[in-house]
Amino acid sequence: MLKITESAWARISQLLSARPDASILRLKNVEGQVQCHRGNPRKRDEVIELPGRPTLLMTAAVARNLSGSTLDAKVTDNGPRLHLV
């Protein structure tokens, strides 16, 4: 299972607040980089919830690839970014 740090949850909340049209983010693993995009639930999605609401979606394949990883947020020269540790 993917673990999510408090700083990553804070960044995810910022992303969702900045996009009123987005209530759910989809995680993708592209060439080892985690990307978040606005998403809609699909059959067989893995769902991770911020208390009380679905927040992150990913396919079963992405969930398997990210299993045992930790999603964190770090401050870069371009602002906070989500990354795997």
MOPAC internal coordinates of N, CA, C and O (Angstrom, degrees):
PM7 1SCF
backbone

  N    0.0000 0     0.00 0     0.00 0    0    0    0
  C    1.4490 1     0.00 0     0.00 0    1    0    0
  C    1.5308 1   109.00 1     0.00 0    2    1    0
  O    1.2310 1   120.74 1   -38.48 1    3    2    1
  N    1.3020 1   116.19 1   141.52 1    3    2    1
  C    1.4565 1   122.73 1   176.70 1    5    3    2
  C    1.5180 1   109.42 1   -72.94 1    6    5    3
  O    1.2310 1   120.89 1   -50.06 1    7    6    5
  N    1.3308 1   115.90 1   129.94 1    7    6    5
  C    1.4592 1   120.47 1   174.80 1    9    7    6
  C    1.5243 1   108.08 1   -96.51 1   10    9    7
  O    1.2310 1   120.85 1   -33.54 1   11   10    9
  N    1.3250 1   115.98 1   146.46 1   11   10    9
  C    1.4593 1   121.07 1  -178.53 1   13   11   10
  C    1.5190 1   108.76 1  -127.53 1   14   13   11
  O    1.2310 1   120.74 1   -55.77 1   15   14   13
  N    1.3275 1   116.19 1   124.23 1   15   14   13
  C    1.4609 1   120.70 1  -178.70 1   17   15   14
  C    1.5300 1   110.20 1   -77.62 1   18   17   15
  O    1.2310 1   121.44 1   -15.13 1   19   18   17
  N    1.3236 1   114.86 1   164.87 1   19   18   17
  C    1.4712 1   119.60 1   177.64 1   21   19   18
  C    1.5202 1   111.07 1   -61.11 1   22   21   19
  O    1.2310 1   120.14 1   141.11 1   23   22   21
  N    1.3336 1   117.34 1   -38.89 1   23   22   21
  C    1.4689 1   119.14 1  -179.88 1   25   23   22
  C    1.5291 1   111.12 1   -67.38 1   26   25   23
  O    1.2310 1   120.16 1   146.81 1   27   26   25
  N    1.3297 1   117.31 1   -33.19 1   27   26   25
  C    1.4667 1   119.99 1   175.79 1   29   27   26
  C    1.5267 1   110.24 1   -67.86 1   30   29   27
  O    1.2310 1   120.18 1   137.11 1   31   30   29
  N    1.3469 1   117.27 1   -42.89 1   31   30   29
  C    1.4735 1   119.73 1   176.67 1   33   31   30
  C    1.5214 1   110.48 1   -60.07 1   34   33   31
  O    1.2310 1   120.39 1   141.08 1   35   34   33
  N    1.3399 1   116.86 1   -38.92 1   35   34   33
  C    1.4683 1   119.96 1   179.20 1   37   35   34
  C    1.5260 1   110.04 1   -63.50 1   38   37   35
  O    1.2310 1   120.41 1   137.23 1   39   38   37
  N    1.3287 1   116.82 1   -42.77 1   39   38   37
  C    1.4673 1   120.39 1   179.07 1   41   39   38
  C    1.5256 1   110.87 1   -65.80 1   42   41   39
  O    1.2310 1   120.13 1   138.33 1   43   42   41
  N    1.3129 1   117.35 1   -41.67 1   43   42   41
  C    1.4623 1   121.31 1   177.88 1   45   43   42
  C    1.5211 1   109.96 1   -60.82 1   46   45   43
  O    1.2310 1   120.12 1   137.31 1   47   46   45
  N    1.3220 1   117.38 1   -42.69 1   47   46   45
  C    1.4700 1   121.35 1   177.81 1   49   47   46
  C    1.5204 1   110.45 1   -61.78 1   50   49   47
  O    1.2310 1   120.26 1   140.12 1   51   50   49
  N    1.3485 1   117.12 1   -39.88 1   51   50   49
  C    1.4716 1   120.57 1   177.31 1   53   51   50
  C    1.5204 1   110.83 1   -62.59 1   54   53   51
  O    1.2310 1   120.82 1   135.32 1   55   54   53
  N    1.3289 1   116.03 1   -44.68 1   55   54   53
  C    1.4640 1   119.86 1   179.92 1   57   55   54
  C    1.5200 1   111.17 1   -60.74 1   58   57   55
  O    1.2310 1   120.68 1   136.62 1   59   58   57
  N    1.3243 1   116.31 1   -43.38 1   59   58   57
  C    1.4633 1   120.04 1  -179.82 1   61   59   58
  C    1.5228 1   111.47 1   -68.51 1   62   61   59
  O    1.2310 1   119.83 1   142.79 1   63   62   61
  N    1.3235 1   117.93 1   -37.21 1   63   62   61
  C    1.4665 1   121.13 1   179.32 1   65   63   62
  C    1.5203 1   111.33 1   -67.68 1   66   65   63
  O    1.2310 1   120.66 1   146.44 1   67   66   65
  N    1.3217 1   116.34 1   -33.56 1   67   66   65
  C    1.4634 1   120.85 1  -178.51 1   69   67   66
  C    1.5246 1   112.02 1   -75.35 1   70   69   67
  O    1.2310 1   120.41 1   163.67 1   71   70   69
  N    1.3198 1   116.83 1   -16.33 1   71   70   69
  C    1.4621 1   121.70 1  -178.55 1   73   71   70
  C    1.5133 1   109.73 1  -123.82 1   74   73   71
  O    1.2310 1   119.68 1   -95.78 1   75   74   73
  N    1.3228 1   118.22 1    84.22 1   75   74   73
  C    1.4625 1   119.91 1  -177.97 1   77   75   74
  C    1.5298 1   113.46 1   -56.64 1   78   77   75
  O    1.2310 1   120.21 1   156.37 1   79   78   77
  N    1.3323 1   117.21 1   -23.63 1   79   78   77
  C    1.4600 1   120.71 1   179.23 1   81   79   78
  C    1.5295 1   112.31 1   -80.18 1   82   81   79
  O    1.2310 1   120.62 1   172.92 1   83   82   81
  N    1.3363 1   116.42 1    -7.08 1   83   82   81
  C    1.4696 1   120.55 1  -177.95 1   85   83   82
  C    1.5264 1   109.65 1  -113.96 1   86   85   83
  O    1.2310 1   121.06 1   -61.52 1   87   86   85
  N    1.3073 1   115.58 1   118.48 1   87   86   85
  C    1.4552 1   118.63 1   176.26 1   89   87   86
  C    1.5212 1   110.88 1  -109.79 1   90   89   87
  O    1.2310 1   121.32 1   167.40 1   91   90   89
  N    1.3310 1   115.08 1   -12.60 1   91   90   89
  C    1.4587 1   120.70 1  -178.97 1   93   91   90
  C    1.5261 1   108.38 1  -137.20 1   94   93   91
  O    1.2310 1   120.90 1   -41.24 1   95   94   93
  N    1.3273 1   115.89 1   138.76 1   95   94   93
  C    1.4568 1   121.33 1   175.45 1   97   95   94
  C    1.5206 1   109.76 1  -109.33 1   98   97   95
  O    1.2310 1   120.91 1   -36.46 1   99   98   97
  N    1.3105 1   115.87 1   143.54 1   99   98   97
  C    1.4609 1   122.06 1   175.88 1  101   99   98
  C    1.5186 1   107.81 1  -105.63 1  102  101   99
  O    1.2310 1   121.08 1   -52.02 1  103  102  101
  N    1.3428 1   115.53 1   127.98 1  103  102  101
  C    1.4528 1   121.05 1   176.03 1  105  103  102
  C    1.5108 1   109.72 1   -88.77 1  106  105  103
  O    1.2310 1   120.99 1   -45.12 1  107  106  105
  N    1.3221 1   115.71 1   134.88 1  107  106  105
  C    1.4545 1   121.92 1   174.39 1  109  107  106
  C    1.5212 1   107.45 1  -127.58 1  110  109  107
  O    1.2310 1   121.06 1   -32.80 1  111  110  109
  N    1.3046 1   115.58 1   147.20 1  111  110  109
  C    1.4589 1   121.37 1   176.15 1  113  111  110
  C    1.5222 1   106.52 1  -111.64 1  114  113  111
  O    1.2310 1   120.71 1   -76.48 1  115  114  113
  N    1.3396 1   116.25 1   103.52 1  115  114  113
  C    1.4541 1   121.83 1  -176.49 1  117  115  114
  C    1.5234 1   108.44 1  -113.73 1  118  117  115
  O    1.2310 1   121.24 1   -70.73 1  119  118  117
  N    1.3235 1   115.23 1   109.27 1  119  118  117
  C    1.4650 1   121.43 1   179.33 1  121  119  118
  C    1.5231 1   111.32 1    51.73 1  122  121  119
  O    1.2310 1   120.76 1  -136.22 1  123  122  121
  N    1.3291 1   116.15 1    43.78 1  123  122  121
  C    1.4576 1   121.18 1   176.89 1  125  123  122
  C    1.5176 1   114.54 1    81.95 1  126  125  123
  O    1.2310 1   120.02 1   178.35 1  127  126  125
  N    1.2974 1   117.57 1    -1.65 1  127  126  125
  C    1.4580 1   122.23 1   178.97 1  129  127  126
  C    1.5268 1   109.14 1  -104.60 1  130  129  127
  O    1.2310 1   120.65 1   -46.52 1  131  130  129
  N    1.3263 1   116.35 1   133.48 1  131  130  129
  C    1.4621 1   120.26 1   175.92 1  133  131  130
  C    1.5126 1   108.78 1   -83.71 1  134  133  131
  O    1.2310 1   121.01 1   -51.29 1  135  134  133
  N    1.3059 1   115.68 1   128.71 1  135  134  133
  C    1.4535 1   121.09 1   176.58 1  137  135  134
  C    1.5180 1   108.77 1  -122.63 1  138  137  135
  O    1.2310 1   121.17 1   -36.56 1  139  138  137
  N    1.3267 1   115.37 1   143.44 1  139  138  137
  C    1.4652 1   122.03 1   177.33 1  141  139  138
  C    1.5164 1   108.50 1  -114.83 1  142  141  139
  O    1.2310 1   121.48 1   -45.92 1  143  142  141
  N    1.3011 1   114.78 1   134.08 1  143  142  141
  C    1.4528 1   121.21 1   176.90 1  145  143  142
  C    1.5105 1   108.43 1  -136.75 1  146  145  143
  O    1.2310 1   120.62 1   -27.36 1  147  146  145
  N    1.3045 1   116.42 1   152.64 1  147  146  145
  C    1.4509 1   120.42 1   173.50 1  149  147  146
  C    1.5211 1   107.16 1   -58.41 1  150  149  147
  O    1.2310 1   120.34 1   -40.89 1  151  150  149
  N    1.3097 1   116.96 1   139.11 1  151  150  149
  C    1.4540 1   118.56 1  -175.81 1  153  151  150
  C    1.5080 1   113.77 1  -145.99 1  154  153  151
  O    1.2310 1   122.00 1   -13.86 1  155  154  153
  N    1.2975 1   113.79 1   166.14 1  155  154  153
  C    1.4607 1   122.34 1   174.58 1  157  155  154
  C    1.5214 1   107.69 1  -123.15 1  158  157  155
  O    1.2310 1   120.45 1   -32.66 1  159  158  157
  N    1.3239 1   116.74 1   147.34 1  159  158  157
  C    1.4643 1   119.39 1   179.75 1  161  159  158
  C    1.5282 1   111.96 1   -61.07 1  162  161  159
  O    1.2310 1   121.80 1   -38.02 1  163  162  161
  N    1.3318 1   114.16 1   141.98 1  163  162  161
  C    1.4619 1   121.75 1   174.60 1  165  163  162
  C    1.5245 1   108.15 1  -124.32 1  166  165  163
  O    1.2310 1   120.86 1   -19.58 1  167  166  165
  N    1.3124 1   115.96 1   160.42 1  167  166  165
  C    1.4584 1   119.32 1   176.09 1  169  167  166
  C    1.5168 1   109.24 1   -56.21 1  170  169  167
  O    1.2310 1   120.97 1   -39.37 1  171  170  169
  N    1.3058 1   115.75 1   140.63 1  171  170  169
  C    1.4602 1   124.64 1   175.21 1  173  171  170
  C    1.5210 1   114.23 1    68.16 1  174  173  171
  O    1.2310 1   119.54 1  -166.72 1  175  174  173
  N    1.3321 1   118.48 1    13.28 1  175  174  173
  C    1.4663 1   120.22 1   174.41 1  177  175  174
  C    1.5167 1   110.67 1   -65.11 1  178  177  175
  O    1.2310 1   121.04 1   -32.34 1  179  178  177
  N    1.2917 1   115.61 1   147.66 1  179  178  177
  C    1.4578 1   122.05 1   166.50 1  181  179  178
  C    1.5265 1   105.42 1   -86.61 1  182  181  179
  O    1.2310 1   120.34 1   -43.77 1  183  182  181
  N    1.3154 1   116.96 1   136.23 1  183  182  181
  C    1.4634 1   121.47 1  -176.41 1  185  183  182
  C    1.5208 1   108.92 1  -122.74 1  186  185  183
  O    1.2310 1   120.84 1   -49.54 1  187  186  185
  N    1.3229 1   115.99 1   130.46 1  187  186  185
  C    1.4602 1   121.83 1   172.60 1  189  187  186
  C    1.5196 1   106.02 1  -114.79 1  190  189  187
  O    1.2310 1   120.92 1   -49.32 1  191  190  189
  N    1.3171 1   115.84 1   130.68 1  191  190  189
  C    1.4634 1   119.84 1  -173.91 1  193  191  190
  C    1.5146 1   112.05 1  -108.43 1  194  193  191
  O    1.2310 1   121.33 1   -44.83 1  195  194  193
  N    1.3094 1   115.05 1   135.17 1  195  194  193
  C    1.4507 1   121.90 1   162.52 1  197  195  194
  C    1.5172 1   102.01 1   -75.30 1  198  197  195
  O    1.2310 1   119.35 1   -37.10 1  199  198  197
  N    1.3014 1   118.85 1   142.90 1  199  198  197
  C    1.4692 1   118.69 1  -173.24 1  201  199  198
  C    1.5290 1   112.61 1   -42.38 1  202  201  199
  O    1.2310 1   122.17 1   -62.27 1  203  202  201
  N    1.3347 1   113.45 1   117.73 1  203  202  201
  C    1.4448 1   119.59 1   173.79 1  205  203  202
  C    1.5073 1   117.10 1    94.55 1  206  205  203
  O    1.2310 1   119.51 1   170.46 1  207  206  205
  N    1.3427 1   118.55 1    -9.54 1  207  206  205
  C    1.4604 1   117.68 1  -179.68 1  209  207  206
  C    1.5244 1   111.58 1  -156.16 1  210  209  207
  O    1.2310 1   120.38 1   -35.05 1  211  210  209
  N    1.3409 1   116.88 1   144.95 1  211  210  209
  C    1.4582 1   119.52 1   174.97 1  213  211  210
  C    1.5262 1   108.78 1   -61.43 1  214  213  211
  O    1.2310 1   120.24 1   -44.22 1  215  214  213
  N    1.2995 1   117.15 1   135.78 1  215  214  213
  C    1.4538 1   120.42 1  -174.67 1  217  215  214
  C    1.5209 1   112.93 1  -129.08 1  218  217  215
  O    1.2310 1   120.46 1   135.15 1  219  218  217
  N    1.3300 1   116.73 1   -44.85 1  219  218  217
  C    1.4582 1   121.25 1  -178.66 1  221  219  218
  C    1.5176 1   110.37 1  -119.34 1  222  221  219
  O    1.2310 1   121.03 1   -44.55 1  223  222  221
  N    1.3075 1   115.64 1   135.45 1  223  222  221
  C    1.4496 1   121.91 1   177.00 1  225  223  222
  C    1.5168 1   108.41 1  -120.82 1  226  225  223
  O    1.2310 1   120.74 1   -28.95 1  227  226  225
  N    1.3194 1   116.18 1   151.05 1  227  226  225
  C    1.4612 1   121.23 1   172.37 1  229  227  226
  C    1.5150 1   108.44 1  -159.68 1  230  229  227
  O    1.2310 1   121.15 1   -24.45 1  231  230  229
  N    1.3083 1   115.41 1   155.55 1  231  230  229
  C    1.4534 1   119.01 1   176.57 1  233  231  230
  C    1.5248 1   108.67 1   -71.36 1  234  233  231
  O    1.2310 1   120.93 1   -15.66 1  235  234  233
  N    1.3177 1   115.82 1   164.34 1  235  234  233
  C    1.4642 1   120.27 1   177.90 1  237  235  234
  C    1.5212 1   110.40 1   -61.78 1  238  237  235
  O    1.2310 1   119.77 1   143.37 1  239  238  237
  N    1.3297 1   118.04 1   -36.63 1  239  238  237
  C    1.4703 1   121.51 1   179.24 1  241  239  238
  C    1.5213 1   111.08 1   -63.90 1  242  241  239
  O    1.2310 1   120.30 1   136.51 1  243  242  241
  N    1.3306 1   117.02 1   -43.49 1  243  242  241
  C    1.4663 1   120.25 1   178.04 1  245  243  242
  C    1.5236 1   109.51 1   -65.07 1  246  245  243
  O    1.2310 1   120.14 1   138.12 1  247  246  245
  N    1.3210 1   117.33 1   -41.88 1  247  246  245
  C    1.4674 1   121.00 1   179.11 1  249  247  246
  C    1.5254 1   110.41 1   -59.28 1  250  249  247
  O    1.2310 1   120.31 1   137.05 1  251  250  249
  N    1.3319 1   117.01 1   -42.95 1  251  250  249
  C    1.4712 1   119.94 1   177.70 1  253  251  250
  C    1.5181 1   111.20 1   -63.49 1  254  253  251
  O    1.2310 1   120.29 1   136.31 1  255  254  253
  N    1.3366 1   117.05 1   -43.69 1  255  254  253
  C    1.4659 1   121.03 1  -179.86 1  257  255  254
  C    1.5242 1   112.45 1   -64.32 1  258  257  255
  O    1.2310 1   120.50 1   147.41 1  259  258  257
  N    1.3157 1   116.64 1   -32.59 1  259  258  257
  C    1.4638 1   120.54 1  -177.39 1  261  259  258
  C    1.5295 1   112.74 1   -93.39 1  262  261  259
  O    1.2310 1   120.41 1   174.75 1  263  262  261
  N    1.3208 1   116.82 1    -5.25 1  263  262  261
  C    1.4616 1   120.61 1  -179.10 1  265  263  262
  C    1.5257 1   110.46 1   -57.10 1  266  265  263
  O    1.2310 1   121.12 1   -47.80 1  267  266  265
  N    1.3119 1   115.46 1   132.20 1  267  266  265
  C    1.4622 1   120.81 1  -178.90 1  269  267  266
  C    1.5156 1   113.57 1    85.90 1  270  269  267
  O    1.2310 1   120.14 1   173.46 1  271  270  269
  N    1.3310 1   117.34 1    -6.54 1  271  270  269
  C    1.4663 1   121.63 1   178.00 1  273  271  270
  C    1.5213 1   109.93 1   -91.31 1  274  273  271
  O    1.2310 1   121.52 1   -14.14 1  275  274  273
  N    1.3018 1   114.71 1   165.86 1  275  274  273
  C    1.4589 1   121.44 1   176.07 1  277  275  274
  C    1.5159 1   108.91 1  -122.62 1  278  277  275
  O    1.2310 1   120.65 1   -50.44 1  279  278  277
  N    1.3260 1   116.37 1   129.56 1  279  278  277
  C    1.4515 1   122.03 1   175.11 1  281  279  278
  C    1.5165 1   107.74 1   -91.92 1  282  281  279
  O    1.2310 1   120.92 1   -55.76 1  283  282  281
  N    1.3195 1   115.85 1   124.24 1  283  282  281
  C    1.4579 1   121.61 1  -177.08 1  285  283  282
  C    1.5258 1   107.97 1  -130.80 1  286  285  283
  O    1.2310 1   120.41 1   -10.86 1  287  286  285
  N    1.3065 1   116.83 1   169.14 1  287  286  285
  C    1.4630 1   122.36 1   174.70 1  289  287  286
  C    1.5115 1   107.81 1  -120.58 1  290  289  287
  O    1.2310 1   121.01 1   -42.03 1  291  290  289
  N    1.3127 1   115.67 1   137.97 1  291  290  289
  C    1.4616 1   119.98 1   176.78 1  293  291  290
  C    1.5211 1   108.44 1  -131.94 1  294  293  291
  O    1.2310 1   121.33 1   -27.56 1  295  294  293
  N    1.3070 1   115.05 1   152.44 1  295  294  293
  C    1.4572 1   120.59 1   179.05 1  297  295  294
  C    1.5236 1   108.02 1   -87.58 1  298  297  295
  O    1.2310 1   120.89 1   -51.67 1  299  298  297
  N    1.3211 1   115.90 1   128.33 1  299  298  297
  C    1.4635 1   121.92 1   178.20 1  301  299  298
  C    1.5221 1   107.85 1  -120.64 1  302  301  299
  O    1.2310 1   120.77 1    -1.91 1  303  302  301
  N    1.3247 1   116.13 1   178.09 1  303  302  301
  C    1.4617 1   119.98 1   176.19 1  305  303  302
  C    1.5204 1   111.85 1   -63.81 1  306  305  303
  O    1.2310 1   120.71 1   159.55 1  307  306  305
  N    1.3246 1   116.26 1   -20.45 1  307  306  305
  C    1.4662 1   121.60 1   179.22 1  309  307  306
  C    1.5173 1   112.64 1  -100.48 1  310  309  307
  O    1.2310 1   120.36 1  -165.24 1  311  310  309
  N    1.3293 1   116.92 1    14.76 1  311  310  309
  C    1.4523 1   120.98 1  -179.24 1  313  311  310
  C    1.5252 1   111.26 1   100.19 1  314  313  311
  O    1.2310 1   120.34 1     2.67 1  315  314  313
  N    1.3289 1   116.95 1  -177.33 1  315  314  313
  C    1.4705 1   120.00 1  -177.97 1  317  315  314
  C    1.5235 1   111.08 1   -68.62 1  318  317  315
  O    1.2310 1   121.39 1   -39.44 1  319  318  317
  N    1.3194 1   114.95 1   140.56 1  319  318  317
  C    1.4683 1   122.24 1   179.57 1  321  319  318
  C    1.5177 1   109.94 1  -135.06 1  322  321  319
  O    1.2310 1   120.97 1   -36.51 1  323  322  321
  N    1.3195 1   115.76 1   143.49 1  323  322  321
  C    1.4564 1   121.15 1   173.75 1  325  323  322
  C    1.5167 1   108.16 1   -80.44 1  326  325  323
  O    1.2310 1   120.67 1   -37.77 1  327  326  325
  N    1.3217 1   116.32 1   142.23 1  327  326  325
  C    1.4583 1   120.44 1   177.16 1  329  327  326
  C    1.5123 1   109.77 1  -153.76 1  330  329  327
  O    1.2310 1   121.05 1   -20.08 1  331  330  329
  N    1.3174 1   115.60 1   159.92 1  331  330  329
  C    1.4668 1   121.63 1   178.31 1  333  331  330
  C    1.5141 1   109.68 1   -92.08 1  334  333  331
  O    1.2310 1   121.59 1   -39.49 1  335  334  333
  N    1.3272 1   114.56 1   140.51 1  335  334  333
  C    1.4767 1   120.12 1   173.49 1  337  335  334
  C    1.5023 1   107.92 1  -125.19 1  338  337  335
  O    1.2310 1   120.10 1   180.00 1  339  338  337

